[in-house]
């Protein structure tokens, strides 16, 4: 079935869905998001990528993963801006989604219900091991949830926690490489002592 690239109304509703890629820091979330979005681009689908304006670690306009594989993105201050900027797209990618407001879940549902393929990447837990921002609600309403894992620096097991090496207790702490390390459950909670 053919449909216009620029007329959302002609896009069949059954193509709309929500996918979540989540995990700890250094788990390859952004790389997996980029891989999925590039697949969609190869299929000549219109792709738009958004990230919260708060994430300024590397570049204002790029989704940048740790291996510097990147694609252009639009920084937005509030989830509602994603709806406004997605009217002519077929695939929406969202990176660092944990930093968005709680309205992101409703935004993603609206996008998917209008036939858009939504792919969201973010941290599932903060450094205290608590569910992070809108991610848990997004996981509940998504068709597909993929948890990716880092490797525990302490023991080499699959790691799903982001252990903070500094005593700073602010949840949003950028410049992550020095401040965090991935740890498995026993190493994160100190259960092996
Ligand atoms: Zn470990």
Backbone and ligand atoms as CSV (ligand in chain L), in Angstrom:
chain,resi,resn,atom,element,x,y,z
A,1,UNK,N,N,0.847,-1.195,0.000
A,1,UNK,CA,C,0.000,0.000,0.000
A,1,UNK,C,C,0.887,1.251,0.000
A,2,UNK,N,N,0.620,2.139,-0.929
A,2,UNK,CA,C,1.406,3.361,-1.015
A,2,UNK,C,C,0.734,4.480,-0.225
A,3,UNK,N,N,1.549,5.340,0.348
A,3,UNK,CA,C,0.987,6.503,1.009
A,3,UNK,C,C,1.969,7.651,0.870
A,4,UNK,N,N,1.453,8.851,0.885
A,4,UNK,CA,C,2.303,10.030,0.714
A,4,UNK,C,C,3.230,10.214,1.902
A,5,UNK,N,N,4.460,10.623,1.618
A,5,UNK,CA,C,5.419,10.883,2.691
A,5,UNK,C,C,4.990,12.056,3.556
A,6,UNK,N,N,4.179,12.930,2.978
A,6,UNK,CA,C,3.914,14.173,3.696
A,6,UNK,C,C,2.455,14.331,4.104
A,7,UNK,N,N,1.686,13.297,3.940
A,7,UNK,CA,C,0.291,13.407,4.360
A,7,UNK,C,C,-0.017,12.314,5.373
A,8,UNK,N,N,0.052,12.714,6.640
A,8,UNK,CA,C,-0.127,11.753,7.721
A,8,UNK,C,C,-1.487,11.076,7.660
A,9,UNK,N,N,-2.501,11.817,7.181
A,9,UNK,CA,C,-3.855,11.276,7.166
A,9,UNK,C,C,-3.953,10.026,6.287
A,10,UNK,N,N,-3.005,9.896,5.329
A,10,UNK,CA,C,-3.041,8.733,4.439
A,10,UNK,C,C,-2.251,7.552,4.987
A,11,UNK,N,N,-1.605,7.768,6.104
A,11,UNK,CA,C,-0.784,6.693,6.653
A,11,UNK,C,C,-1.685,5.747,7.455
A,12,UNK,N,N,-1.658,4.464,7.126
A,12,UNK,CA,C,-2.556,3.539,7.813
A,12,UNK,C,C,-2.287,3.482,9.317
A,13,UNK,N,N,-3.356,3.499,10.103
A,13,UNK,CA,C,-3.212,3.555,11.557
A,13,UNK,C,C,-2.462,2.338,12.103
A,14,UNK,N,N,-2.501,1.204,11.381
A,14,UNK,CA,C,-1.870,0.001,11.944
A,14,UNK,C,C,-0.357,0.086,11.996
A,15,UNK,N,N,0.229,1.112,11.365
A,15,UNK,CA,C,1.682,1.285,11.443
A,15,UNK,C,C,2.109,1.984,12.730
A,16,UNK,N,N,1.172,2.564,13.435
A,16,UNK,CA,C,1.517,3.271,14.663
A,16,UNK,C,C,1.831,2.299,15.792
A,17,UNK,N,N,2.931,2.561,16.512
A,17,UNK,CA,C,3.278,1.732,17.662
A,17,UNK,C,C,4.327,2.445,18.500
A,18,UNK,N,N,4.545,1.932,19.708
A,18,UNK,CA,C,5.551,2.496,20.611
A,18,UNK,C,C,6.545,1.409,20.994
A,19,UNK,N,N,7.836,1.715,20.810
A,19,UNK,CA,C,8.918,0.819,21.233
A,19,UNK,C,C,9.780,1.552,22.255
A,20,UNK,N,N,10.186,0.855,23.298
A,20,UNK,CA,C,11.075,1.435,24.299
A,20,UNK,C,C,12.398,0.668,24.313
A,21,UNK,N,N,13.494,1.393,24.298
A,21,UNK,CA,C,14.818,0.803,24.508
A,21,UNK,C,C,15.375,1.440,25.774
A,22,UNK,N,N,15.532,0.649,26.838
A,22,UNK,CA,C,15.973,1.240,28.095
A,22,UNK,C,C,17.013,0.377,28.775
A,23,UNK,N,N,17.699,0.975,29.736
A,23,UNK,CA,C,18.738,0.263,30.467
A,23,UNK,C,C,19.601,1.264,31.213
A,24,UNK,N,N,20.705,0.797,31.755
A,24,UNK,CA,C,21.592,1.654,32.534
A,24,UNK,C,C,22.480,2.474,31.612
A,25,UNK,N,N,23.291,3.313,32.193
A,25,UNK,CA,C,24.311,4.007,31.417
A,25,UNK,C,C,25.289,2.982,30.841
A,26,UNK,N,N,25.852,3.296,29.693
A,26,UNK,CA,C,26.836,2.444,29.013
A,26,UNK,C,C,26.236,1.118,28.535
A,27,UNK,N,N,24.906,1.070,28.370
A,27,UNK,CA,C,24.265,-0.164,27.913
A,27,UNK,C,C,24.004,-0.152,26.414
A,28,UNK,N,N,24.311,0.936,25.727
A,28,UNK,CA,C,24.108,0.973,24.278
A,28,UNK,C,C,22.701,1.356,23.857
A,29,UNK,N,N,21.954,2.035,24.732
A,29,UNK,CA,C,20.582,2.455,24.398
A,29,UNK,C,C,20.542,3.339,23.160
A,30,UNK,N,N,21.395,4.371,23.177
A,30,UNK,CA,C,21.368,5.329,22.071
A,30,UNK,C,C,21.838,4.678,20.774
A,31,UNK,N,N,22.849,3.812,20.856
A,31,UNK,CA,C,23.295,3.084,19.661
A,31,UNK,C,C,22.151,2.254,19.084
A,32,UNK,N,N,21.371,1.607,19.958
A,32,UNK,CA,C,20.247,0.789,19.490
A,32,UNK,C,C,19.153,1.674,18.888
A,33,UNK,N,N,18.899,2.831,19.504
A,33,UNK,CA,C,17.934,3.783,18.935
A,33,UNK,C,C,18.388,4.218,17.539
A,34,UNK,N,N,19.662,4.579,17.413
A,34,UNK,CA,C,20.194,5.026,16.127
A,34,UNK,C,C,20.093,3.911,15.088
A,35,UNK,N,N,20.399,2.682,15.491
A,35,UNK,CA,C,20.309,1.552,14.553
A,35,UNK,C,C,18.893,1.401,14.006
A,36,UNK,N,N,17.913,1.485,14.910
A,36,UNK,CA,C,16.520,1.330,14.473
A,36,UNK,C,C,16.079,2.489,13.574
A,37,UNK,N,N,16.518,3.704,13.919
A,37,UNK,CA,C,16.119,4.861,13.116
A,37,UNK,C,C,16.778,4.836,11.740
A,38,UNK,N,N,18.028,4.375,11.679
A,38,UNK,CA,C,18.695,4.306,10.383
A,38,UNK,C,C,18.059,3.253,9.487
A,39,UNK,N,N,17.599,2.159,10.070
A,39,UNK,CA,C,16.852,1.155,9.300
A,39,UNK,C,C,15.627,1.796,8.664
A,40,UNK,N,N,14.926,2.617,9.445
A,40,UNK,CA,C,13.722,3.288,8.925
A,40,UNK,C,C,14.087,4.263,7.816
A,41,UNK,N,N,15.225,4.948,7.974
A,41,UNK,CA,C,15.656,5.889,6.930
A,41,UNK,C,C,16.003,5.152,5.643
A,42,UNK,N,N,16.630,3.978,5.758
A,42,UNK,CA,C,16.935,3.194,4.562
A,42,UNK,C,C,15.659,2.824,3.819
A,43,UNK,N,N,14.561,2.668,4.568
A,43,UNK,CA,C,13.273,2.328,3.961
A,43,UNK,C,C,12.549,3.576,3.465
A,44,UNK,N,N,13.258,4.709,3.456
A,44,UNK,CA,C,12.758,5.995,2.966
A,44,UNK,C,C,11.565,6.508,3.772
A,45,UNK,N,N,11.524,6.151,5.038
A,45,UNK,CA,C,10.509,6.728,5.916
A,45,UNK,C,C,11.028,8.069,6.432
A,46,UNK,N,N,10.100,8.989,6.632
A,46,UNK,CA,C,10.420,10.297,7.208
A,46,UNK,C,C,10.695,10.136,8.692
A,47,UNK,N,N,11.897,10.478,9.132
A,47,UNK,CA,C,12.276,10.266,10.526
A,47,UNK,C,C,12.573,11.610,11.192
A,48,UNK,N,N,12.000,11.836,12.367
A,48,UNK,CA,C,12.339,13.009,13.181
A,48,UNK,C,C,12.842,12.524,14.531
A,49,UNK,N,N,13.895,13.161,15.021
A,49,UNK,CA,C,14.473,12.748,16.295
A,49,UNK,C,C,14.479,13.925,17.261
A,50,UNK,N,N,14.042,13.662,18.480
A,50,UNK,CA,C,13.977,14.699,19.504
A,50,UNK,C,C,14.750,14.271,20.743
A,51,UNK,N,N,15.258,15.288,21.446
A,51,UNK,CA,C,15.861,15.024,22.746
A,51,UNK,C,C,15.551,16.207,23.648
A,52,UNK,N,N,15.563,16.004,24.965
A,52,UNK,CA,C,15.281,17.121,25.874
A,52,UNK,C,C,16.381,18.167,25.793
A,53,UNK,N,N,16.002,19.427,25.875
A,53,UNK,CA,C,16.986,20.507,25.765
A,53,UNK,C,C,18.010,20.443,26.890
A,54,UNK,N,N,17.698,19.721,27.965
A,54,UNK,CA,C,18.612,19.639,29.106
A,54,UNK,C,C,19.867,18.828,28.787
A,55,UNK,N,N,19.771,17.939,27.779
A,55,UNK,CA,C,20.900,17.045,27.483
A,55,UNK,C,C,21.871,17.726,26.525
A,56,UNK,N,N,22.866,18.410,27.075
A,56,UNK,CA,C,23.790,19.176,26.229
A,56,UNK,C,C,25.216,18.652,26.339
A,57,UNK,N,N,25.346,17.388,26.624
A,57,UNK,CA,C,26.682,16.863,26.879
A,57,UNK,C,C,27.646,17.050,25.714
A,58,UNK,N,N,27.174,16.726,24.507
A,58,UNK,CA,C,28.110,16.715,23.391
A,58,UNK,C,C,27.787,17.767,22.340
A,59,UNK,N,N,26.534,17.777,21.914
A,59,UNK,CA,C,26.209,18.631,20.792
A,59,UNK,C,C,24.752,19.022,20.866
A,60,UNK,N,N,24.466,20.304,20.607
A,60,UNK,CA,C,23.101,20.804,20.713
A,60,UNK,C,C,22.127,20.101,19.782
A,61,UNK,N,N,22.570,19.762,18.586
A,61,UNK,CA,C,21.633,19.310,17.565
A,61,UNK,C,C,21.787,17.847,17.173
A,62,UNK,N,N,22.662,17.111,17.821
A,62,UNK,CA,C,22.874,15.726,17.413
A,62,UNK,C,C,22.490,14.776,18.537
A,63,UNK,N,N,21.908,13.625,18.171
A,63,UNK,CA,C,21.854,12.520,19.122
A,63,UNK,C,C,23.214,11.852,19.029
A,64,UNK,N,N,23.979,11.940,20.079
A,64,UNK,CA,C,25.350,11.428,20.034
A,64,UNK,C,C,25.472,10.262,21.003
A,65,UNK,N,N,25.844,9.126,20.489
A,65,UNK,CA,C,26.074,7.990,21.357
A,65,UNK,C,C,27.544,7.986,21.770
A,66,UNK,N,N,27.910,7.067,22.658
A,66,UNK,CA,C,29.269,7.094,23.206
A,66,UNK,C,C,30.323,6.723,22.169
A,67,UNK,N,N,29.919,6.068,21.078
A,67,UNK,CA,C,30.914,5.752,20.048
A,67,UNK,C,C,30.876,6.792,18.917
A,68,UNK,N,N,30.210,7.932,19.180
A,68,UNK,CA,C,30.187,9.054,18.239
A,68,UNK,C,C,29.433,8.769,16.943
A,69,UNK,N,N,28.693,7.672,16.884
A,69,UNK,CA,C,27.748,7.433,15.806
A,69,UNK,C,C,26.560,8.352,16.072
A,70,UNK,N,N,26.207,9.217,15.134
A,70,UNK,CA,C,25.220,10.237,15.482
A,70,UNK,C,C,24.257,10.517,14.339
A,71,UNK,N,N,23.082,11.034,14.670
A,71,UNK,CA,C,22.141,11.523,13.676
A,71,UNK,C,C,21.539,12.830,14.178
A,72,UNK,N,N,21.153,13.724,13.254
A,72,UNK,CA,C,20.657,15.037,13.682
A,72,UNK,C,C,19.369,14.936,14.482
A,73,UNK,N,N,19.247,15.748,15.530
A,73,UNK,CA,C,18.037,15.748,16.338
A,73,UNK,C,C,17.658,17.178,16.691
A,74,UNK,N,N,16.432,17.323,17.180
A,74,UNK,CA,C,15.931,18.627,17.579
A,74,UNK,C,C,15.774,18.670,19.093
A,75,UNK,N,N,16.481,19.573,19.773
A,75,UNK,CA,C,16.276,19.711,21.222
A,75,UNK,C,C,14.962,20.437,21.502
A,76,UNK,N,N,14.148,19.908,22.413
A,76,UNK,CA,C,12.880,20.568,22.766
A,76,UNK,C,C,12.777,20.692,24.282
A,77,UNK,N,N,12.100,21.757,24.731
A,77,UNK,CA,C,11.991,22.039,26.158
A,77,UNK,C,C,10.879,21.250,26.835
A,78,UNK,N,N,9.847,20.891,26.064
A,78,UNK,CA,C,8.672,20.245,26.660
A,78,UNK,C,C,8.141,19.194,25.691
A,79,UNK,N,N,7.553,18.126,26.232
A,79,UNK,CA,C,7.082,17.036,25.375
A,79,UNK,C,C,6.041,17.507,24.361
A,80,UNK,N,N,5.241,18.537,24.719
A,80,UNK,CA,C,4.191,18.990,23.809
A,80,UNK,C,C,4.762,19.495,22.481
A,81,UNK,N,N,6.002,19.967,22.496
A,81,UNK,CA,C,6.630,20.451,21.262
A,81,UNK,C,C,6.823,19.317,20.255
A,82,UNK,N,N,6.958,18.081,20.743
A,82,UNK,CA,C,7.163,16.937,19.841
A,82,UNK,C,C,5.930,16.739,18.955
A,83,UNK,N,N,4.739,16.880,19.554
A,83,UNK,CA,C,3.490,16.756,18.784
A,83,UNK,C,C,3.447,17.794,17.667
A,84,UNK,N,N,3.783,19.034,18.032
A,84,UNK,CA,C,3.707,20.129,17.058
A,84,UNK,C,C,4.676,19.924,15.904
A,85,UNK,N,N,5.831,19.312,16.183
A,85,UNK,CA,C,6.891,19.200,15.179
A,85,UNK,C,C,6.851,17.882,14.413
A,86,UNK,N,N,5.837,17.033,14.675
A,86,UNK,CA,C,5.804,15.701,14.068
A,86,UNK,C,C,4.689,15.515,13.053
A,87,UNK,N,N,4.091,16.605,12.599
A,87,UNK,CA,C,2.876,16.472,11.794
A,87,UNK,C,C,3.131,15.826,10.435
A,88,UNK,N,N,4.350,15.898,9.918
A,88,UNK,CA,C,4.586,15.343,8.582
A,88,UNK,C,C,5.591,14.203,8.608
A,89,UNK,N,N,5.718,13.535,9.756
A,89,UNK,CA,C,6.719,12.476,9.847
A,89,UNK,C,C,6.062,11.103,10.002
A,90,UNK,N,N,6.833,10.069,9.743
A,90,UNK,CA,C,6.321,8.703,9.869
A,90,UNK,C,C,6.942,7.954,11.027
A,91,UNK,N,N,8.163,8.363,11.389
A,91,UNK,CA,C,8.868,7.726,12.503
A,91,UNK,C,C,9.389,8.819,13.427
A,92,UNK,N,N,9.123,8.692,14.725
A,92,UNK,CA,C,9.641,9.637,15.709
A,92,UNK,C,C,10.568,8.897,16.668
A,93,UNK,N,N,11.808,9.379,16.772
A,93,UNK,CA,C,12.757,8.855,17.748
A,93,UNK,C,C,12.935,9.854,18.870
A,94,UNK,N,N,13.009,9.358,20.111
A,94,UNK,CA,C,13.199,10.237,21.265
A,94,UNK,C,C,14.345,9.672,22.097
A,95,UNK,N,N,15.380,10.491,22.330
A,95,UNK,CA,C,16.529,10.031,23.107
A,95,UNK,C,C,16.537,10.705,24.474
A,96,UNK,N,N,17.163,10.065,25.441
A,96,UNK,CA,C,17.250,10.593,26.819
A,96,UNK,C,C,15.866,10.947,27.354
A,97,UNK,N,N,14.913,10.079,27.089
A,97,UNK,CA,C,13.509,10.368,27.401
A,97,UNK,C,C,13.259,10.513,28.901
A,98,UNK,N,N,14.146,9.985,29.730
A,98,UNK,CA,C,13.936,10.095,31.191
A,98,UNK,C,C,13.932,11.543,31.663
A,99,UNK,N,N,14.536,12.444,30.889
A,99,UNK,CA,C,14.597,13.852,31.291
A,99,UNK,C,C,13.363,14.644,30.868
A,100,UNK,N,N,12.442,14.019,30.115
A,100,UNK,CA,C,11.232,14.728,29.714
A,100,UNK,C,C,10.207,14.755,30.847
A,101,UNK,N,N,9.231,15.665,30.715
A,101,UNK,CA,C,8.116,15.763,31.648
A,101,UNK,C,C,7.192,14.556,31.502
A,102,UNK,N,N,6.283,14.381,32.476
A,102,UNK,CA,C,5.382,13.228,32.468
A,102,UNK,C,C,4.403,13.229,31.299
A,103,UNK,N,N,4.228,14.394,30.650
A,103,UNK,CA,C,3.335,14.460,29.493
A,103,UNK,C,C,3.830,13.660,28.305
A,104,UNK,N,N,5.069,13.181,28.357
A,104,UNK,CA,C,5.636,12.453,27.217
A,104,UNK,C,C,4.837,11.189,26.886
A,105,UNK,N,N,4.291,10.528,27.902
A,105,UNK,CA,C,3.546,9.291,27.652
A,105,UNK,C,C,2.325,9.569,26.775
A,106,UNK,N,N,1.548,10.600,27.145
A,106,UNK,CA,C,0.361,10.944,26.361
A,106,UNK,C,C,0.748,11.376,24.941
A,107,UNK,N,N,1.847,12.100,24.833
A,107,UNK,CA,C,2.329,12.526,23.516
A,107,UNK,C,C,2.636,11.308,22.639
A,108,UNK,N,N,3.327,10.324,23.211
A,108,UNK,CA,C,3.693,9.127,22.438
A,108,UNK,C,C,2.448,8.340,22.030
A,109,UNK,N,N,1.448,8.266,22.919
A,109,UNK,CA,C,0.205,7.565,22.585
A,109,UNK,C,C,-0.506,8.260,21.424
A,110,UNK,N,N,-0.558,9.588,21.477
A,110,UNK,CA,C,-1.203,10.343,20.392
A,110,UNK,C,C,-0.472,10.122,19.069
A,111,UNK,N,N,0.853,10.151,19.111
A,111,UNK,CA,C,1.639,9.927,17.892
A,111,UNK,C,C,1.347,8.534,17.324
A,112,UNK,N,N,1.405,7.527,18.186
A,112,UNK,CA,C,1.190,6.154,17.725
A,112,UNK,C,C,-0.224,5.972,17.187
A,113,UNK,N,N,-1.206,6.600,17.835
A,113,UNK,CA,C,-2.595,6.483,17.379
A,113,UNK,C,C,-2.837,7.166,16.039
A,114,UNK,N,N,-1.931,8.079,15.674
A,114,UNK,CA,C,-2.075,8.722,14.366
A,114,UNK,C,C,-1.214,8.035,13.307
A,115,UNK,N,N,-0.715,6.840,13.625
A,115,UNK,CA,C,-0.014,6.043,12.621
A,115,UNK,C,C,1.492,6.169,12.645
A,116,UNK,N,N,2.033,6.879,13.650
A,116,UNK,CA,C,3.487,7.100,13.707
A,116,UNK,C,C,4.163,5.986,14.507
A,117,UNK,N,N,5.297,5.555,13.987
A,117,UNK,CA,C,6.143,4.558,14.644
A,117,UNK,C,C,7.049,5.316,15.610
A,118,UNK,N,N,6.858,5.092,16.914
A,118,UNK,CA,C,7.564,5.851,17.947
A,118,UNK,C,C,8.610,4.950,18.611
A,119,UNK,N,N,9.858,5.407,18.619
A,119,UNK,CA,C,10.942,4.644,19.253
A,119,UNK,C,C,11.587,5.536,20.313
A,120,UNK,N,N,11.542,5.080,21.568
A,120,UNK,CA,C,11.987,5.895,22.698
A,120,UNK,C,C,13.166,5.218,23.390
A,121,UNK,N,N,14.234,5.971,23.654
A,121,UNK,CA,C,15.361,5.439,24.418
A,121,UNK,C,C,15.546,6.248,25.690
A,122,UNK,N,N,15.905,5.580,26.770
A,122,UNK,CA,C,16.128,6.304,28.017
A,122,UNK,C,C,16.600,5.394,29.136
A,123,UNK,N,N,17.025,6.033,30.220
A,123,UNK,CA,C,17.418,5.303,31.425
A,123,UNK,C,C,16.165,4.795,32.124
A,124,UNK,N,N,16.125,3.500,32.445
A,124,UNK,CA,C,14.955,2.987,33.163
A,124,UNK,C,C,15.010,3.358,34.653
A,125,UNK,N,N,16.245,3.472,35.206
A,125,UNK,CA,C,16.386,3.807,36.631
A,125,UNK,C,C,17.395,4.931,36.799
A,126,UNK,N,N,17.186,5.743,37.848
A,126,UNK,CA,C,18.189,6.764,38.165
A,126,UNK,C,C,19.306,6.120,38.994
A,127,UNK,N,N,20.254,6.943,39.458
A,127,UNK,CA,C,21.419,6.383,40.163
A,127,UNK,C,C,21.047,5.787,41.516
A,128,UNK,N,N,19.833,6.098,42.006
A,128,UNK,CA,C,19.375,5.510,43.263
A,128,UNK,C,C,18.558,4.237,43.031
A,129,UNK,N,N,18.501,3.785,41.789
A,129,UNK,CA,C,17.773,2.565,41.474
A,129,UNK,C,C,16.270,2.758,41.414
A,130,UNK,N,N,15.823,4.009,41.290
A,130,UNK,CA,C,14.386,4.301,41.222
A,130,UNK,C,C,13.947,4.504,39.772
A,131,UNK,N,N,12.702,4.090,39.434
A,131,UNK,CA,C,12.181,4.331,38.079
A,131,UNK,C,C,12.319,5.809,37.717
A,132,UNK,N,N,12.720,6.065,36.469
A,132,UNK,CA,C,13.201,7.396,36.094
A,132,UNK,C,C,12.183,8.117,35.205
A,133,UNK,N,N,11.611,9.231,35.702
A,133,UNK,CA,C,10.763,10.118,34.899
A,133,UNK,C,C,9.607,9.384,34.242
A,134,UNK,N,N,9.326,9.686,32.975
A,134,UNK,CA,C,8.183,9.075,32.286
A,134,UNK,C,C,8.447,7.658,31.766
A,135,UNK,N,N,9.670,7.139,31.941
A,135,UNK,CA,C,10.008,5.828,31.355
A,135,UNK,C,C,9.099,4.691,31.843
A,136,UNK,N,N,8.835,4.563,33.163
A,136,UNK,CA,C,7.984,3.441,33.593
A,136,UNK,C,C,6.585,3.473,32.973
A,137,UNK,N,N,5.964,4.645,32.874
A,137,UNK,CA,C,4.646,4.726,32.241
A,137,UNK,C,C,4.722,4.406,30.756
A,138,UNK,N,N,5.785,4.869,30.112
A,138,UNK,CA,C,5.961,4.562,28.689
A,138,UNK,C,C,6.104,3.054,28.474
A,139,UNK,N,N,6.839,2.399,29.372
A,139,UNK,CA,C,7.001,0.943,29.255
A,139,UNK,C,C,5.651,0.239,29.338
A,140,UNK,N,N,4.746,0.801,30.175
A,140,UNK,CA,C,3.433,0.170,30.355
A,140,UNK,C,C,2.573,0.259,29.099
A,141,UNK,N,N,2.668,1.369,28.369
A,141,UNK,CA,C,1.768,1.554,27.227
A,141,UNK,C,C,2.408,1.118,25.898
A,142,UNK,N,N,3.697,0.732,25.920
A,142,UNK,CA,C,4.409,0.375,24.687
A,142,UNK,C,C,4.054,-1.038,24.221
A,143,UNK,N,N,4.097,-1.233,22.890
A,143,UNK,CA,C,3.956,-2.572,22.336
A,143,UNK,C,C,5.187,-3.427,22.627
A,144,UNK,N,N,6.365,-2.775,22.553
A,144,UNK,CA,C,7.626,-3.515,22.683
A,144,UNK,C,C,8.554,-2.804,23.665
A,145,UNK,N,N,9.126,-3.570,24.581
A,145,UNK,CA,C,10.103,-3.029,25.527
A,145,UNK,C,C,11.376,-3.863,25.438
A,146,UNK,N,N,12.499,-3.205,25.176
A,146,UNK,CA,C,13.790,-3.889,25.134
A,146,UNK,C,C,14.662,-3.330,26.239
A,147,UNK,N,N,15.103,-4.213,27.148
A,147,UNK,CA,C,16.067,-3.784,28.156
A,147,UNK,C,C,17.450,-4.197,27.687
A,148,UNK,N,N,18.332,-3.215,27.532
A,148,UNK,CA,C,19.707,-3.514,27.147
A,148,UNK,C,C,20.591,-3.382,28.396
A,149,UNK,N,N,21.710,-4.083,28.395
A,149,UNK,CA,C,22.550,-4.132,29.592
A,149,UNK,C,C,23.977,-3.700,29.299
A,150,UNK,N,N,24.581,-3.074,30.292
A,150,UNK,CA,C,26.015,-2.797,30.238
A,150,UNK,C,C,26.746,-3.996,30.852
A,151,UNK,N,N,28.056,-3.863,31.022
A,151,UNK,CA,C,28.854,-4.895,31.680
A,151,UNK,C,C,29.333,-4.337,33.015
A,152,UNK,N,N,29.117,-5.086,34.085
A,152,UNK,CA,C,29.498,-4.626,35.422
A,152,UNK,C,C,31.013,-4.430,35.506
A,153,UNK,N,N,31.415,-3.233,35.917
A,153,UNK,CA,C,32.850,-2.914,36.009
A,153,UNK,C,C,33.502,-3.717,37.130
A,154,UNK,N,N,32.731,-4.069,38.142
A,154,UNK,CA,C,33.287,-4.778,39.296
A,154,UNK,C,C,33.521,-6.261,39.024
A,155,UNK,N,N,32.602,-6.908,38.294
A,155,UNK,CA,C,32.693,-8.368,38.188
A,155,UNK,C,C,32.454,-8.916,36.781
A,156,UNK,N,N,32.046,-8.095,35.832
A,156,UNK,CA,C,31.870,-8.583,34.468
A,156,UNK,C,C,30.509,-9.185,34.156
A,157,UNK,N,N,29.603,-9.219,35.124
A,157,UNK,CA,C,28.247,-9.727,34.871
A,157,UNK,C,C,27.440,-8.672,34.111
A,158,UNK,N,N,26.297,-9.065,33.512
A,158,UNK,CA,C,25.422,-8.057,32.911
A,158,UNK,C,C,24.989,-7.032,33.970
A,159,UNK,N,N,25.070,-5.740,33.614
A,159,UNK,CA,C,24.800,-4.676,34.585
A,159,UNK,C,C,23.536,-3.927,34.207
A,160,UNK,N,N,22.658,-3.684,35.180
A,160,UNK,CA,C,21.456,-2.896,34.907
A,160,UNK,C,C,21.308,-1.703,35.836
A,161,UNK,N,N,22.349,-1.411,36.641
A,161,UNK,CA,C,22.317,-0.234,37.516
A,161,UNK,C,C,23.410,0.754,37.133
A,162,UNK,N,N,23.098,2.054,37.327
A,162,UNK,CA,C,24.084,3.110,37.110
A,162,UNK,C,C,24.553,3.590,38.482
A,163,UNK,N,N,25.749,3.175,38.871
A,163,UNK,CA,C,26.276,3.522,40.192
A,163,UNK,C,C,26.986,4.865,40.128
A,164,UNK,N,N,26.587,5.788,41.013
A,164,UNK,CA,C,27.208,7.121,40.997
A,164,UNK,C,C,28.426,7.142,41.908
A,165,UNK,N,N,29.533,7.578,41.348
A,165,UNK,CA,C,30.803,7.553,42.078
A,165,UNK,C,C,30.991,8.782,42.958
A,166,UNK,N,N,30.193,9.850,42.695
A,166,UNK,CA,C,30.326,11.066,43.501
A,166,UNK,C,C,29.221,11.107,44.548
A,167,UNK,N,N,29.336,12.035,45.497
A,167,UNK,CA,C,28.329,12.139,46.555
A,167,UNK,C,C,27.205,13.092,46.190
A,168,UNK,N,N,27.275,13.669,44.978
A,168,UNK,CA,C,26.235,14.592,44.517
A,168,UNK,C,C,24.899,13.863,44.462
A,169,UNK,N,N,23.841,14.429,45.049
A,169,UNK,CA,C,22.555,13.730,45.085
A,169,UNK,C,C,21.537,14.299,44.110
A,170,UNK,N,N,21.933,15.282,43.319
A,170,UNK,CA,C,21.037,15.807,42.304
A,170,UNK,C,C,20.793,14.723,41.256
A,171,UNK,N,N,19.513,14.519,40.866
A,171,UNK,CA,C,19.212,13.413,39.946
A,171,UNK,C,C,19.785,13.657,38.568
A,172,UNK,N,N,19.654,14.896,38.069
A,172,UNK,CA,C,20.188,15.211,36.749
A,172,UNK,C,C,21.635,15.669,36.908
A,173,UNK,N,N,22.547,14.794,36.575
A,173,UNK,CA,C,23.972,15.138,36.652
A,173,UNK,C,C,24.601,14.735,35.333
A,174,UNK,N,N,25.010,15.719,34.571
A,174,UNK,CA,C,25.548,15.423,33.247
A,174,UNK,C,C,27.058,15.222,33.325
A,175,UNK,N,N,27.670,14.963,32.195
A,175,UNK,CA,C,29.093,14.653,32.195
A,175,UNK,C,C,29.314,13.276,32.796
A,176,UNK,N,N,28.561,12.298,32.289
A,176,UNK,CA,C,28.354,11.044,32.993
A,176,UNK,C,C,29.577,10.149,33.105
A,177,UNK,N,N,30.500,10.243,32.148
A,177,UNK,CA,C,31.530,9.212,32.083
A,177,UNK,C,C,32.353,9.117,33.364
A,178,UNK,N,N,32.677,10.274,33.941
A,178,UNK,CA,C,33.501,10.255,35.144
A,178,UNK,C,C,32.663,9.928,36.379
A,179,UNK,N,N,31.379,10.250,36.322
A,179,UNK,CA,C,30.566,10.224,37.534
A,179,UNK,C,C,29.862,8.880,37.791
A,180,UNK,N,N,29.822,8.005,36.802
A,180,UNK,CA,C,29.044,6.776,36.950
A,180,UNK,C,C,29.824,5.554,36.491
A,181,UNK,N,N,29.428,4.393,37.024
A,181,UNK,CA,C,29.879,3.148,36.418
A,181,UNK,C,C,28.733,2.144,36.438
A,182,UNK,N,N,28.668,1.275,35.418
A,182,UNK,CA,C,27.613,0.267,35.386
A,182,UNK,C,C,27.917,-0.872,36.360
A,183,UNK,N,N,26.908,-1.290,37.105
A,183,UNK,CA,C,27.095,-2.392,38.056
A,183,UNK,C,C,25.911,-3.351,37.996
A,184,UNK,N,N,26.179,-4.616,38.292
A,184,UNK,CA,C,25.125,-5.627,38.411
A,184,UNK,C,C,24.430,-5.456,39.769
A,185,UNK,N,N,23.397,-6.223,40.007
A,185,UNK,CA,C,22.650,-6.092,41.271
A,185,UNK,C,C,23.522,-6.339,42.506
A,186,UNK,N,N,24.251,-7.483,42.581
A,186,UNK,CA,C,25.056,-7.708,43.794
A,186,UNK,C,C,26.106,-6.616,44.015
A,187,UNK,N,N,26.749,-6.155,42.952
A,187,UNK,CA,C,27.794,-5.138,43.126
A,187,UNK,C,C,27.188,-3.770,43.433
A,188,UNK,N,N,26.022,-3.470,42.870
A,188,UNK,CA,C,25.371,-2.191,43.141
A,188,UNK,C,C,24.947,-2.107,44.610
A,189,UNK,N,N,24.362,-3.212,45.125
A,189,UNK,CA,C,23.860,-3.203,46.498
A,189,UNK,C,C,24.892,-3.689,47.522
A,190,UNK,N,N,26.090,-4.075,47.038
A,190,UNK,CA,C,27.116,-4.570,47.957
A,190,UNK,C,C,26.756,-5.885,48.607
A,191,UNK,N,N,26.130,-6.792,47.833
A,191,UNK,CA,C,25.629,-8.051,48.401
A,191,UNK,C,C,26.703,-9.135,48.497
A,192,UNK,N,N,27.860,-8.901,47.877
A,192,UNK,CA,C,28.900,-9.951,47.837
A,192,UNK,C,C,29.882,-9.870,48.996
A,193,UNK,N,N,29.651,-8.900,49.897
A,193,UNK,CA,C,30.653,-8.702,50.956
A,193,UNK,C,C,30.502,-9.725,52.068
L,1,ZN,ZN,ZN,28.978,-7.037,39.386
